Amino acid sequence: MNGNVDADMILRFGLKCLGIFVIIFLLAVLTPWMAKHVDEWIAKYRESHPAKSRENYGIRSIYELPSEPEQKPAPPQEHAKKKAVVSVRKKSDKK
């Protein structure tokens, strides 16, 4: 390997580093903008789906216990006709 470092190599290295910094800068600037639009979308979704959104999409701490599901009352069931069980015994003829 040569120990020669010329201006072309330094320029390419500098442009690569600058490109990486530009990508990081754009991500840092665009992330809050994207988060704002996602929050607006979530708000619209929650308005159109009120029953689902409140329970399913909540932020909880890792130390909080999950909420217990609500017990819905069982729907009234029709009384099913039960068959009577009849047992038949043989009578013994002992006298």
N, C-alpha and C positions, 0 to 999 in steps of 0.2 A: 504494500500500500504506500502510496506517495504521501509525503508530508507537505505537498504543495496545496495551498488554499488560494484559489483565485477569486476574483470579484464576482464571476458568474455563479459560483457555488454559494457565496455569501448572500447574493441577491435572491437566489431560489429559496434558500433556507429562511431568509427574512420574509419573503412573500408567503411561504407556507405558514409561518408563525402568525403573520398578520391575518391570513385567511381563517385560522383557527380562532383568533381573538374576535374577528368579525362575526363568526357563527355564534360564539358565546354571547356577544353583545346583542345580536338579534334575538336570540332565545330569551335573554333577560328582559328585553323590551317587549317582545311579543307575548310572553307568558301572561302578564296581567291583562292584556287586551283580550286574549283568548279566554281567560277565566271570566272576564266580564260578560262575554257573549254566552258562555256556557251557563253562568248563573241566570241570565235572562231566559235561556231556553228551559232550564229547570223550573223557574218560576211559572212559565207558561204551561209546562207539563203538569205541575202541581195544581194549577187552576182547573185544568181540564180533567184531571184524575184525582179528585180530592180524597177518596177513600183509600186508594192504594198508596199514594205518595207519602202520607204522614207516617205510616207505620214502617214501610220498607226502606225509606231513604233517610234515616236519621244518623247523626254522628254520635257515637258513644265512645267513652273512654274504655281502654282495655281492662280497667278495673271494675266497670259497671257490670252487673249481672244482666243478662238478657231479660227483656220484659216477658212476663208470662202471657201466653195466648189467652184471649178472652174466651170464656166458656159460653157458647151459644146454647140457648135452651133447645132441647131435642124437640123436633116436630111431633105433634100428637099422632100416635099410631092407631090404626083401626084395630079393634080387638079381633085377633085371629081366632077362628073357630078351632078349638082344641078338641081333639078326639079323646074320648074317655077310654081309659085302659081298664078292661074288665078281666079279672083273673078267674079262672074256673078251676075248682078243685074237685077231685073225685072223692066221693064219699065212700068211706070204707064200710063194709057190711059186717061189722063185728058186733056181736051181741053177747 
